[in-house]
Each structure stands twice: as structure tokens, then as C-alpha cells.
Amino acid sequence: MKPWQKAIPKDRLAHIVKDATRGLVRALTVRLAEHGVSFGHWTFLRILWEHDGLTQRELSEQAGVMEPTTFSAIRSMEELGYVARRQMPDNKKNVYVYLTPHGRALKEKLVPLAEEVNRVATRGVAPEDVVAVRRALVLMLQNLSEDPAVSRSSPRKLSRPSRTSGSSRGSSRYRRPA
């Protein structure tokens, strides 16, 4: 047993999940950086690969980040040639975000990096255990999304950490598996 493993309290699942998340984010961030893509941009790219043409507000909600964070990230991604922002002639209020051919092409380069991180993280774990962990985590996310204590809280009183920061909180994140 490694020294850090002795420090993991057996009853603190939240700490283990948080540490695993940090490790996964760190491993992916290093790989993405080799291609000049930030983890924050990865978050938005993943969403747009599945649902191109979302409004900035919808993108914020799906990413679990505040709109100013999304605005800054999208502006940067636009400068890099990953996305284009458009307004519809009949609706000047909403700004829609679309992948460019370059942004779409990143999928075949970057998705294998995330798959590699998953393989590294699950090395030595029996496939049925990976399935069980995934099932348990999805159920935990569902349970937490229905937590009455959270639903009674004012959204303004709760901190909504940026998904791009590697935080694992934010109820809107529970809509989409990682």
C-alpha cells in the first residue's frame, strides 16, 4: 500500500471521488495541451460535438458554468477557429454557437485522448467493476440532483463552480455522462 492510500478515510467517498476527478482532469489536461487545447475548451467542444448550434445560454447550462465564463471561452475558441457565433435573422437576441470544420475535426484527435485516460485510470479494474462503478456514480448523481436540501436553496446562495476548473459540483452537469 502506498503512503497516500493509508490517508484515504474509508467512509469519505466524496474525497475519493474528488481526488479521482482531479487525477482524471490532470491526465486529460496534459494530453490536450499537447494539441494546444485547454481543458475548458474541451468541455465546450464535447457538448458541441453532440449538439452543435446551441445558444450561449444553453451551452452554459450544459457545461454547468456561468454565462460570462462561457462567453470568454467561446470568444477564445472563435479566435482559435474552433467555433463561429451567429445570430438568426429573426432573433437577434440569442447568439448561437456552431463548430467550424476545424472544431469538428478536433473530435477525432481529442476523443481518443480521453479514452486513453479512461483506460489508464481503469487499468487492473475488472470490466464488471467498471460497469458497477459507472452505474453507482450515475445513481449518486441522480440522487444528488434530487436532494431536497439543494432544491430548497436559492441558486444565488449556492456557489456554481466552473466545470472548467475541474470542480465536480454543479447540478446541471448531471444531465450528461462524462
Secondary structure, DSSP 8 states (H G I E B T S, - for coil): --HHHHTS-TT-HHHHHHHHHHHHHHHHHHHHHTTT--HHHHHHHHHHHHSTTEEHHHHHHHHT--HHHHHHHHHHHHHTTSEEEEEETTEEEEEEEEE-HHHHHHHHHHHHHHHHHHHHHTTTS-HHHHHHHHHHHHHHHHHHHT-HHHHHS-TTTS----GGGT----GGGGGS--
